[in-house]
Amino acid sequence: MKHKVLIGVLTATLATTLLGLARAETVFVTLEKDNALAVVDPAAGTLVKTVPIGQRPRGIALSPDNKQLYIATSDENTIKIVDANSFKILGKLPSGEDPETFALNPAGDKLYVSNEDDSLVTVIDIAKKKVIKKIKVGVEPEGITVSPDNKWLISVSETTNMVHWINTKNNTIEANTLVDPRPRAASFTADSQQLWVTSEMAGTVMILDSQTQQVIKTISFEVSGITNDKIQPVGVVIDKDRNRAYVALGPANRVAVINAKTFEVEKVLLVGQRVWNLAFSPDQKHLYTTNGVSNDISLIDLDTQTVTKSVGVGTYPWGVAIKP
């Protein structure tokens, strides 16, 4: 009997260890008010450490080789290059004024920055740490993304209510699409065929066809017990198989789960307060959200479509990136 009990304990321990190995990723969160970077172990559901990083960090991205983090320190007017293991600052990029959001191209050699105050997108050669071009766009550009096929750079301007389709070969605008008021974020499907854009003021998500640059579907949201003015879509991500999309609904404190084939809203998940941005785990089995007002992140199991844990990280979590 003792041997059976011991075997059972060892089996349970091994299963726990394997689960931890399967979820060995690290979650990085920028803390806008703490001027710091939070490092989270999602398997344990704990805050590992907080690292001072610079003044008002917001946008964050991981290099394709997972060795470096790029972090926009808005009040320093720069994007810092940070070692993803030691957290040593390796250098800076000339981002232009007040960088907030930015996007890497698939190769990881160019970085595109939204300069909201100047109505510009700044194009940076990372290796040379040099600005290649400044592209004039609409008023208050914020959301920015690059298509997986590297054909399009997308900038959305909040006040002009427009999506700008920028050719990545020559960095010029080829088309503009009028969308619902105050577009905040944009994300391509993995096949680059669709662009999903959130509208904070209209409370909608618009799906655009990449070939025609036209809106093919607009999705609205209803949340029981929440008034429409509190439903303010911000971050949006779509899984690689285009099965589901997930939309952060801001002060509604919910993440909407959308069938990405039928465009039907399947459910809404209660997360922390003022959910802002979100990111998949590398295997896309989990989703992590930054909740600005409750000062935590939510961990979502995508197999069960449930929120499994909240982890306190610091004051005003904003951006999130995941390292395998």
Residue frames relative to the residue before (quaternion, step in Angstrom):
aa qw qx qy qz dx dy dz
M 1.0000 0.0000 0.0000 0.0000 0.00 0.00 0.00
K 0.6413 0.5328 -0.3270 0.4450 3.58 0.99 -0.88
H 0.6411 0.5269 -0.3217 0.4560 3.56 1.05 -0.83
K 0.6422 0.5240 -0.3240 0.4561 3.59 1.02 -0.81
V 0.6436 0.5163 -0.3170 0.4678 3.57 1.02 -0.85
L 0.6533 0.5178 -0.3062 0.4596 3.56 0.98 -0.91
I 0.6436 0.5142 -0.3182 0.4692 3.58 0.97 -0.85
G 0.6451 0.5308 -0.3168 0.4491 3.57 1.01 -0.85
V 0.6517 0.5094 -0.3038 0.4728 3.55 1.02 -0.89
L 0.6626 0.5071 -0.3010 0.4617 3.58 0.94 -0.91
T 0.6358 0.5286 -0.3228 0.4605 3.58 1.02 -0.82
A 0.6636 0.4983 -0.2986 0.4714 3.57 0.94 -0.92
T 0.6447 0.5201 -0.3157 0.4628 3.56 1.04 -0.85
L 0.6522 0.5141 -0.3061 0.4654 3.57 0.98 -0.90
A 0.6432 0.5239 -0.3212 0.4568 3.56 0.98 -0.86
T 0.6510 0.5100 -0.3079 0.4704 3.57 0.99 -0.86
T 0.6488 0.5204 -0.3105 0.4602 3.55 1.01 -0.89
L 0.6667 0.4977 -0.2993 0.4672 3.58 0.92 -0.90
L 0.6165 0.5356 -0.3430 0.4641 3.58 1.05 -0.73
G 0.6502 0.5158 -0.3089 0.4645 3.55 1.01 -0.87
L 0.6515 0.5072 -0.3129 0.4694 3.57 1.02 -0.84
A 0.6462 0.5278 -0.3216 0.4478 3.55 1.02 -0.78
R 0.7596 0.2721 -0.1631 0.5678 3.55 1.18 -0.55
A 0.1750 0.8349 -0.5000 0.1492 3.53 0.79 1.03
E 0.4228 0.7294 -0.4628 0.2738 3.58 1.25 0.05
T 0.2980 -0.7153 0.6051 0.1828 3.51 -1.36 0.40
V 0.2533 -0.7648 0.5778 0.1307 3.55 -0.96 0.90
F 0.1396 -0.7791 0.6087 0.0542 3.57 -0.84 1.04
V 0.0410 -0.8064 0.5894 -0.0256 3.57 -0.84 1.00
T 0.3065 -0.7351 0.5700 0.2018 3.59 -0.86 0.93
L 0.2110 -0.7728 0.5925 0.0848 3.54 -1.01 0.95
E 0.3414 -0.8095 0.4451 0.1732 3.52 -0.10 1.39
K 0.7543 0.3895 -0.2163 0.4822 3.61 0.89 -0.86
D 0.6788 0.4743 -0.2880 0.4809 3.62 1.20 -0.43
N 0.3226 -0.7597 0.4970 0.2679 3.60 1.29 -0.21
A 0.6027 0.5729 -0.3108 0.4603 3.54 1.08 0.79
L 0.3673 -0.6764 0.5914 0.2406 3.48 -1.45 0.15
A 0.2322 -0.7595 0.5931 0.1324 3.58 -0.84 0.99
V 0.1760 -0.7642 0.6153 0.0806 3.56 -1.04 0.89
V 0.0617 -0.8339 0.5472 -0.0363 3.58 -0.54 1.22
D 0.2687 -0.7028 0.6363 0.1702 3.53 -1.15 0.81
P 0.2523 -0.8186 0.4915 0.1571 3.64 -0.22 1.18
A 0.5905 0.5712 -0.3781 0.4267 3.60 1.11 -0.55
A 0.7205 0.3846 -0.2288 0.5298 3.56 1.02 -0.84
G 0.3387 -0.7554 0.4910 0.2714 3.56 1.20 -0.48
T 0.5763 0.5950 -0.3616 0.4279 3.55 1.06 0.77
L 0.4705 -0.6135 0.5538 0.3091 3.51 -1.32 0.47
V 0.3003 -0.7834 0.5217 0.1549 3.59 -0.59 1.15
K 0.7690 -0.2135 0.1733 0.5771 3.55 0.86 -0.98
T 0.2519 -0.7152 0.6238 0.1897 3.53 -1.37 0.23
V 0.1490 -0.8169 0.5569 0.0203 3.55 -0.76 1.12
P 0.4222 -0.6734 0.5328 0.2906 3.64 -0.77 0.92
I 0.0675 -0.8545 0.5147 -0.0186 3.59 -0.74 1.01
G 0.7077 -0.4017 0.2878 0.5050 3.62 1.14 -0.45
Q 0.6848 -0.5385 0.3375 0.3565 3.53 -1.32 0.24
R 0.8670 -0.0900 -0.0149 0.4899 3.52 -0.75 1.24
P 0.0535 0.8167 -0.5701 0.0713 3.62 0.47 1.14
R 0.0301 -0.8045 0.5931 -0.0076 3.57 -0.95 0.90
G 0.8059 0.2421 -0.1522 0.5184 3.61 0.04 -1.19
I 0.0083 0.7928 -0.6081 0.0413 3.57 -1.08 0.79
A 0.0611 0.7776 -0.6241 0.0454 3.56 -1.13 0.73
L 0.3519 -0.7123 0.5723 0.2033 3.53 -1.26 0.58
S 0.4972 -0.6472 0.4841 0.3154 3.58 -1.00 0.80
P 0.6469 -0.5519 0.3496 0.3933 3.63 -1.11 0.56
D 0.7005 0.4406 -0.2798 0.4866 3.61 1.09 -0.57
N 0.4623 -0.7318 0.3946 0.3083 3.58 1.36 0.17
K 0.5192 0.6724 -0.3965 0.3480 3.60 1.23 0.28
Q 0.8068 0.2194 -0.0897 0.5412 3.56 1.11 -0.64
L 0.2584 -0.7171 0.6239 0.1724 3.50 -1.25 0.62
Y 0.1898 -0.7275 0.6448 0.1378 3.53 -1.18 0.68
I 0.0081 -0.8188 0.5710 -0.0588 3.57 -0.67 1.12
A 0.3168 -0.7429 0.5618 0.1790 3.56 -0.79 1.07
T 0.0855 -0.7584 0.6452 0.0364 3.56 -0.67 1.13
S 0.3130 -0.8428 0.4076 0.1597 3.49 0.18 1.42
D 0.7283 0.4400 -0.2572 0.4581 3.58 0.86 -0.89
E 0.6517 0.4564 -0.3220 0.5130 3.58 1.30 0.03
N 0.3636 -0.7697 0.4563 0.2593 3.57 1.37 0.02
T 0.6508 0.4716 -0.3327 0.4933 3.55 0.90 0.92
I 0.2914 -0.6863 0.6223 0.2383 3.51 -1.38 0.19
K 0.2591 -0.7940 0.5358 0.1237 3.55 -0.66 1.12
I 0.2956 -0.7108 0.6133 0.1770 3.51 -1.19 0.75
V 0.0458 -0.8316 0.5501 -0.0608 3.55 -0.51 1.25
D 0.4625 -0.6522 0.5225 0.2962 3.58 -0.98 0.85
A 0.4111 -0.7615 0.4521 0.2161 3.58 -0.67 1.13
N 0.6914 0.4386 -0.2862 0.4977 3.59 1.24 -0.12
S 0.7807 0.3187 -0.1664 0.5111 3.57 0.82 -1.00
F 0.3122 -0.7746 0.4715 0.2833 3.57 1.32 -0.50
K 0.3598 0.7058 -0.5096 0.3358 3.55 1.20 0.55
I 0.4114 -0.6928 0.5303 0.2637 3.59 -0.98 0.84
L 0.2411 -0.8212 0.5109 0.0805 3.55 -0.56 1.25
G 0.7840 -0.1898 0.1529 0.5709 3.57 1.16 -0.50
K 0.3531 -0.7119 0.5656 0.2207 3.52 -1.36 -0.12
L 0.2613 -0.7406 0.5968 0.1643 3.53 -1.28 0.49
P 0.4693 -0.6938 0.4716 0.2756 3.61 -1.01 0.81
S 0.0964 -0.8854 0.4546 0.0092 3.54 0.25 1.33
G 0.4861 -0.5997 0.4813 0.4152 3.58 1.14 -0.48
E 0.7342 -0.4489 0.2949 0.4153 3.57 -1.33 0.01
D 0.8927 -0.0140 0.0131 0.4502 3.53 -1.19 0.82
P 0.0539 0.8135 -0.5767 0.0520 3.63 0.57 1.05
E 0.1067 -0.7926 0.5990 0.0403 3.56 -0.99 0.84
T 0.7978 0.0457 0.0055 0.6012 3.57 0.68 -1.11
F 0.0351 0.7819 -0.6220 0.0237 3.54 -1.21 0.56
A 0.2091 -0.7690 0.5907 0.1266 3.56 -1.31 0.24
L 0.3281 -0.7043 0.5949 0.2059 3.52 -1.20 0.69
N 0.4277 -0.6448 0.5465 0.3204 3.56 -1.15 0.51
P 0.6980 -0.4957 0.2922 0.4262 3.66 -1.16 0.42
A 0.6711 0.4973 -0.3050 0.4574 3.61 1.02 -0.71
G 0.3943 -0.7507 0.4487 0.2824 3.56 1.21 -0.41
D 0.5723 0.6062 -0.3877 0.3934 3.59 1.19 0.39
K 0.7442 0.2741 -0.2024 0.5745 3.58 1.29 -0.11
L 0.1430 -0.7774 0.6104 0.0504 3.51 -1.14 0.76
Y 0.1783 -0.7962 0.5759 0.0514 3.55 -0.92 1.02
V 0.1326 -0.8330 0.5370 0.0105 3.56 -0.64 1.16
S 0.3391 -0.6985 0.5906 0.2196 3.57 -1.09 0.77
N 0.0903 -0.7646 0.6371 0.0365 3.57 -0.81 1.07
E 0.2685 -0.8406 0.4530 0.1269 3.51 0.18 1.40
D 0.6940 0.5009 -0.2896 0.4284 3.60 0.87 -0.91
D 0.7629 0.3808 -0.1832 0.4893 3.57 1.12 -0.70
S 0.3783 -0.7432 0.4665 0.2948 3.60 1.32 0.01
L 0.5114 0.6305 -0.4054 0.4202 3.53 0.98 0.97
V 0.1923 -0.6812 0.6773 0.2005 3.48 -1.44 0.26
T 0.2070 -0.7840 0.5777 0.0939 3.58 -0.75 1.10
V 0.2093 -0.7741 0.5910 0.0880 3.56 -0.84 1.07
I 0.0880 -0.8281 0.5535 -0.0153 3.58 -0.66 1.18
D 0.3020 -0.6816 0.6375 0.1943 3.53 -1.12 0.85
I 0.3662 -0.7817 0.4592 0.2097 3.59 -0.36 1.25
A 0.6692 0.5144 -0.3152 0.4338 3.60 0.84 -0.93
K 0.7401 0.3980 -0.2166 0.4969 3.57 0.98 -0.87
K 0.2751 -0.7744 0.5092 0.2556 3.57 1.34 -0.33
K 0.5175 0.6404 -0.3761 0.4249 3.51 1.03 0.90
V 0.4435 -0.6607 0.5373 0.2794 3.56 -1.13 0.75
I 0.2874 -0.7649 0.5575 0.1466 3.56 -0.80 1.08
K 0.7944 -0.1263 0.1395 0.5775 3.54 0.94 -0.95
K 0.2095 -0.7174 0.6431 0.1667 3.51 -1.33 0.43
I 0.1846 -0.8100 0.5543 0.0506 3.54 -0.65 1.22
K 0.3456 -0.7344 0.5482 0.2017 3.58 -0.75 1.03
V 0.0037 -0.7963 0.6035 -0.0394 3.57 -0.75 1.09
G 0.7444 -0.3929 0.2807 0.4612 3.58 -1.24 -0.32
V 0.7005 -0.4785 0.3399 0.4060 3.53 -1.36 0.05
E 0.8555 0.0449 -0.1031 0.5054 3.55 -0.96 1.05
P 0.0473 0.8003 -0.5941 0.0655 3.61 0.43 1.13
E 0.0076 -0.8013 0.5982 0.0056 3.58 -0.97 0.79
G 0.7637 0.3426 -0.2140 0.5036 3.59 0.32 -1.20
I 0.0745 0.7933 -0.5962 0.0982 3.56 -0.93 0.94
T 0.1197 0.7865 -0.5955 0.1116 3.57 -0.99 0.85
V 0.2824 -0.7231 0.6030 0.1837 3.54 -1.33 0.37
S 0.4831 -0.6664 0.4778 0.3068 3.59 -0.93 0.85
P 0.6005 -0.5946 0.3941 0.3612 3.61 -1.04 0.70
D 0.6831 0.4544 -0.2969 0.4885 3.62 1.13 -0.53
N 0.4391 -0.7397 0.4074 0.3069 3.58 1.38 0.13
K 0.4123 0.7060 -0.4828 0.3138 3.59 1.11 0.53
W 0.8239 0.2055 -0.0620 0.5245 3.56 0.89 -1.00
L 0.1670 -0.6806 0.7012 0.1310 3.45 -1.30 0.70
I 0.1460 -0.8075 0.5692 0.0513 3.58 -0.74 1.05
S 0.0146 -0.7541 0.6566 0.0044 3.52 -1.02 0.92
V 0.1308 -0.7803 0.6056 0.0854 3.59 -0.90 0.91
S 0.2172 -0.7913 0.5634 0.0961 3.56 -0.84 1.01
E 0.4584 -0.7489 0.4201 0.2291 3.53 -0.60 1.25
T 0.7512 0.3980 -0.2238 0.4768 3.60 0.86 -0.91
T 0.6698 0.4679 -0.2946 0.4956 3.59 1.10 -0.64
N 0.2815 -0.7915 0.4923 0.2279 3.60 1.30 -0.34
M 0.5398 0.6375 -0.3607 0.4149 3.52 0.95 0.90
V 0.2822 -0.6946 0.6346 0.1875 3.50 -1.32 0.61
H 0.1762 -0.7838 0.5899 0.0807 3.56 -0.77 1.07
W 0.2132 -0.7695 0.5952 0.0904 3.57 -0.78 1.12
I 0.0545 -0.8305 0.5530 -0.0377 3.55 -0.31 1.32
N 0.3936 -0.7120 0.5363 0.2247 3.56 -0.82 1.06
T 0.3761 -0.7654 0.4750 0.2171 3.60 -0.59 1.10
K 0.5812 0.5988 -0.3816 0.3975 3.62 1.19 -0.37
N 0.8195 0.1622 -0.0685 0.5454 3.57 0.97 -0.85
N 0.3994 -0.7545 0.4456 0.2695 3.59 1.33 0.12
T 0.5148 0.5982 -0.4497 0.4182 3.57 0.91 0.95
I 0.5128 -0.6395 0.4796 0.3131 3.55 -1.17 0.66
E 0.1896 -0.8015 0.5611 0.0826 3.57 -0.78 1.08
A 0.8016 -0.0022 0.0228 0.5975 3.60 1.14 -0.58
N 0.1693 -0.7462 0.6340 0.1125 3.53 -1.35 0.43
T 0.1163 -0.7875 0.6027 0.0550 3.57 -1.02 0.81
L 0.3468 -0.7233 0.5614 0.2033 3.56 -0.82 1.03
V 0.0407 -0.8063 0.5897 -0.0191 3.58 -0.84 1.02
D 0.7275 -0.4178 0.3066 0.4496 3.57 -1.33 0.00
P 0.6932 -0.5409 0.2899 0.3780 3.60 -1.16 0.61
R 0.8702 0.0675 -0.1135 0.4746 3.48 -1.20 0.89
P 0.0150 0.7978 -0.5998 0.0597 3.58 0.44 1.19
R 0.2118 -0.8329 0.5062 0.0718 3.56 -0.83 0.99
A 0.8209 0.0208 0.0296 0.5699 3.60 0.88 -0.84
A 0.1257 -0.7820 0.6080 0.0549 3.54 -1.25 0.51
S 0.0254 0.7929 -0.6073 0.0429 3.55 -1.09 0.76
F 0.3466 -0.7339 0.5515 0.1926 3.56 -0.99 0.89
T 0.4808 -0.5730 0.5588 0.3581 3.53 -1.31 0.33
A 0.6693 -0.5432 0.3302 0.3846 3.58 -1.19 0.53
D 0.6936 0.4534 -0.2785 0.4856 3.60 1.15 -0.55
S 0.4657 -0.7192 0.3969 0.3292 3.58 1.37 0.12
Q 0.4988 0.6961 -0.4074 0.3174 3.61 1.23 0.09
Q 0.7834 0.2094 -0.1209 0.5725 3.59 1.18 -0.49
L 0.1745 -0.7357 0.6439 0.1171 3.51 -1.28 0.62
W 0.1764 -0.7761 0.5997 0.0833 3.57 -0.82 1.04
V 0.0513 -0.8098 0.5835 -0.0345 3.58 -0.77 1.09
T 0.2718 -0.7712 0.5552 0.1520 3.59 -0.85 0.96
S 0.1788 -0.7545 0.6225 0.1064 3.55 -1.18 0.69
E 0.3599 -0.7747 0.4858 0.1853 3.54 -0.47 1.25
M 0.7295 0.4464 -0.2531 0.4523 3.59 0.84 -0.92
A 0.7113 0.4333 -0.2643 0.4862 3.59 0.97 -0.78
G 0.3660 -0.7458 0.4828 0.2771 3.59 1.20 -0.40
T 0.5694 0.6065 -0.3544 0.4270 3.56 1.12 0.69
V 0.2178 -0.6904 0.6568 0.2111 3.48 -1.48 0.05
M 0.1699 -0.7841 0.5921 0.0758 3.56 -0.88 0.98
I 0.2133 -0.7473 0.6162 0.1279 3.56 -1.03 0.86
L 0.1313 -0.8026 0.5813 0.0266 3.55 -0.73 1.15
D 0.4091 -0.6803 0.5544 0.2500 3.54 -1.13 0.73
S 0.4258 -0.7421 0.4571 0.2430 3.59 -0.67 1.06
Q 0.6292 0.5444 -0.3408 0.4377 3.58 1.14 -0.52
T 0.7851 0.3149 -0.1519 0.5113 3.57 0.92 -0.92
Q 0.3053 -0.7690 0.4861 0.2811 3.57 1.31 -0.43
Q 0.5369 0.6178 -0.3973 0.4150 3.58 1.16 0.59
V 0.5345 -0.6096 0.4813 0.3332 3.57 -1.25 0.56
I 0.1536 -0.8078 0.5648 0.0698 3.58 -0.76 1.03
K 0.8018 0.0255 -0.0116 0.5969 3.59 1.22 -0.35
T 0.1118 -0.7598 0.6365 0.0714 3.56 -1.12 0.75
I 0.1580 -0.8005 0.5766 0.0421 3.55 -0.80 1.09
S 0.1574 -0.7696 0.6140 0.0765 3.56 -0.94 0.96
F 0.3052 -0.7692 0.5417 0.1474 3.57 -1.23 0.42
E 0.0781 -0.7443 0.6599 0.0664 3.51 -1.28 0.60
V 0.0457 -0.7808 0.6231 0.0056 3.54 -0.95 0.93
S 0.4667 -0.6998 0.4669 0.2727 3.56 -0.65 1.11
G 0.8313 0.1952 -0.1723 0.4911 3.56 -0.87 1.04
I 0.6731 0.4450 -0.2832 0.5184 3.58 1.32 0.00
T 0.3908 -0.7169 0.5250 0.2402 3.59 -0.83 0.97
N 0.6537 -0.5668 0.3441 0.3649 3.55 -1.16 0.70
D 0.6383 0.5518 -0.3402 0.4152 3.59 1.04 -0.70
K 0.6461 0.5043 -0.3186 0.4762 3.58 1.26 -0.30
I 0.6070 0.5319 -0.3559 0.4712 3.59 1.25 -0.20
Q 0.1407 0.8071 -0.5427 0.1850 3.53 -0.08 1.36
P 0.2213 -0.8169 0.5188 0.1209 3.62 0.08 1.26
V 0.0720 -0.7837 0.6168 0.0109 3.55 -0.98 0.93
G 0.8388 0.1315 -0.0725 0.5234 3.62 -0.19 -1.23
V 0.0192 -0.7867 0.6170 -0.0012 3.57 -1.17 0.67
V 0.0272 0.7699 -0.6373 0.0192 3.57 -1.07 0.84
I 0.1860 -0.7625 0.6119 0.0981 3.57 -1.22 0.64
D 0.4605 -0.6924 0.4645 0.3047 3.60 -0.83 0.87
K 0.6865 -0.5513 0.3056 0.3625 3.53 -1.23 0.63
D 0.7028 0.4412 -0.2627 0.4923 3.61 1.15 -0.54
R 0.3789 -0.7460 0.4493 0.3132 3.56 1.36 0.05
N 0.3015 0.7363 -0.5376 0.2792 3.54 0.85 1.01
R 0.8119 -0.0125 0.0470 0.5818 3.55 0.89 -0.98
A 0.1986 -0.7190 0.6509 0.1413 3.48 -1.33 0.54
Y 0.1932 -0.7714 0.5999 0.0880 3.55 -1.20 0.65
V 0.0870 -0.8160 0.5712 -0.0166 3.54 -0.79 1.10
A 0.3412 -0.7183 0.5736 0.1963 3.56 -0.88 1.02
L 0.2261 -0.8226 0.5151 0.0829 3.59 -0.67 1.14
G 0.5594 -0.6719 0.3772 0.3055 3.58 1.10 0.69
P 0.8544 -0.1150 0.0859 0.4994 3.61 -0.89 -0.93
A 0.4953 0.6071 -0.4548 0.4233 3.61 1.24 0.15
N 0.3147 -0.7955 0.4641 0.2298 3.58 1.36 -0.22
R 0.5955 0.5415 -0.3536 0.4765 3.55 1.10 0.76
V 0.2265 -0.6912 0.6577 0.1961 3.51 -1.40 0.34
A 0.2903 -0.7578 0.5617 0.1611 3.55 -0.79 1.05
V 0.2280 -0.7446 0.6157 0.1203 3.55 -1.06 0.87
I 0.0622 -0.8244 0.5618 -0.0283 3.57 -0.55 1.21
N 0.4115 -0.6504 0.5763 0.2749 3.54 -1.06 0.80
A 0.3009 -0.8143 0.4713 0.1558 3.59 -0.37 1.23
K 0.6264 0.5065 -0.3498 0.4784 3.58 1.28 0.02
T 0.7710 0.3102 -0.1727 0.5286 3.58 0.96 -0.87
F 0.3541 -0.7588 0.4581 0.2982 3.59 1.33 -0.38
E 0.4439 0.6712 -0.4684 0.3648 3.58 1.18 0.51
V 0.4107 -0.6704 0.5557 0.2702 3.57 -1.09 0.75
E 0.2694 -0.8074 0.5088 0.1290 3.56 -0.52 1.21
K 0.7747 -0.1828 0.1464 0.5874 3.58 1.00 -0.81
V 0.2638 -0.7135 0.6087 0.2255 3.55 -1.34 0.05
L 0.2559 -0.7776 0.5641 0.1081 3.54 -1.03 0.91
L 0.3837 -0.7152 0.5391 0.2251 3.57 -0.88 0.97
V 0.0087 -0.7871 0.6159 -0.0327 3.57 -0.76 1.10
G 0.7518 -0.3527 0.2649 0.4901 3.59 -1.14 -0.58
Q 0.6821 -0.5142 0.3532 0.3815 3.53 -1.36 0.05
R 0.8454 0.0508 -0.1111 0.5200 3.54 -0.99 1.04
V 0.0166 0.8237 -0.5624 0.0710 3.53 0.66 1.20
W 0.1929 -0.8414 0.5041 0.0293 3.52 -0.69 1.16
N 0.8183 -0.0124 0.0641 0.5710 3.57 0.49 -1.23
L 0.1045 -0.7935 0.5974 0.0502 3.55 -1.27 0.38
A 0.0509 -0.7945 0.6051 0.0016 3.56 -1.23 0.56
F 0.4650 -0.6690 0.5148 0.2669 3.54 -1.20 0.72
S 0.4857 -0.5533 0.5703 0.3642 3.50 -1.37 0.30
P 0.6770 -0.5073 0.3250 0.4228 3.65 -1.13 0.43
D 0.7285 0.3996 -0.2461 0.4991 3.62 1.02 -0.71
Q 0.3909 -0.7585 0.4330 0.2904 3.57 1.37 0.04
K 0.4385 0.6649 -0.4822 0.3648 3.55 1.04 0.79
H 0.7624 0.2347 -0.1427 0.5859 3.56 1.29 -0.25
L 0.1820 -0.7505 0.6270 0.1027 3.51 -1.30 0.51
Y 0.1543 -0.7884 0.5922 0.0619 3.55 -1.00 0.87
T 0.1179 -0.8066 0.5779 0.0392 3.58 -0.88 0.94
T 0.3019 -0.7145 0.5939 0.2137 3.58 -1.17 0.59
N 0.1378 -0.8009 0.5824 0.0196 3.54 -0.78 1.12
G 0.3327 -0.8387 0.3988 0.1640 3.53 0.02 1.39
V 0.7477 0.4163 -0.2361 0.4603 3.59 0.86 -0.87
S 0.7128 0.4162 -0.2661 0.4979 3.61 1.03 -0.64
N 0.3917 -0.7773 0.4312 0.2375 3.59 1.35 0.11
D 0.6346 0.4950 -0.3481 0.4808 3.56 1.01 0.83
I 0.3252 -0.6775 0.5953 0.2843 3.53 -1.36 -0.11
S 0.3086 -0.7275 0.5800 0.1975 3.55 -1.20 0.56
L 0.2421 -0.7480 0.6043 0.1294 3.55 -1.10 0.84
I 0.0958 -0.8166 0.5691 -0.0051 3.56 -0.63 1.19
D 0.2801 -0.7268 0.6056 0.1628 3.56 -0.90 1.01
L 0.2856 -0.8129 0.4858 0.1470 3.57 -0.48 1.18
D 0.5511 0.5796 -0.4115 0.4371 3.61 1.20 -0.22
T 0.7703 0.3147 -0.1632 0.5300 3.56 1.00 -0.87
Q 0.3126 -0.7698 0.4911 0.2619 3.58 1.34 -0.26
T 0.5329 0.5979 -0.4213 0.4255 3.54 0.90 0.99
V 0.4452 -0.6388 0.5552 0.2926 3.52 -1.27 0.55
T 0.2026 -0.8355 0.5047 0.0790 3.57 -0.52 1.18
K 0.8189 -0.0414 0.0682 0.5683 3.59 1.07 -0.59
S 0.1881 -0.7154 0.6534 0.1611 3.52 -1.36 0.41
V 0.1268 -0.7910 0.5969 0.0437 3.55 -1.00 0.88
G 0.3716 -0.7181 0.5456 0.2204 3.57 -0.72 1.07
V 0.0963 -0.8423 0.5302 0.0132 3.59 -0.77 0.99
G 0.6928 -0.4008 0.3136 0.5110 3.61 1.10 -0.56
T 0.7143 -0.5075 0.3052 0.3728 3.53 -1.34 0.07
Y 0.8728 -0.0476 -0.0510 0.4830 3.50 -0.83 1.21
P 0.0266 -0.8072 0.5888 -0.0307 3.58 0.40 1.20
W 0.1569 -0.8251 0.5420 0.0293 3.58 -0.86 1.00
G 0.8331 0.1018 -0.0285 0.5429 3.59 0.28 -1.24
V 0.1266 -0.7910 0.5954 0.0611 3.55 -1.26 0.48
A 0.0203 0.7715 -0.6350 0.0349 3.55 -1.08 0.86
I 0.2495 -0.7855 0.5566 0.1045 3.58 -1.08 0.75
K 0.1589 -0.7705 0.6112 0.0863 3.56 -0.95 0.95
P 0.4687 -0.6830 0.4777 0.2926 3.62 -0.79 0.96
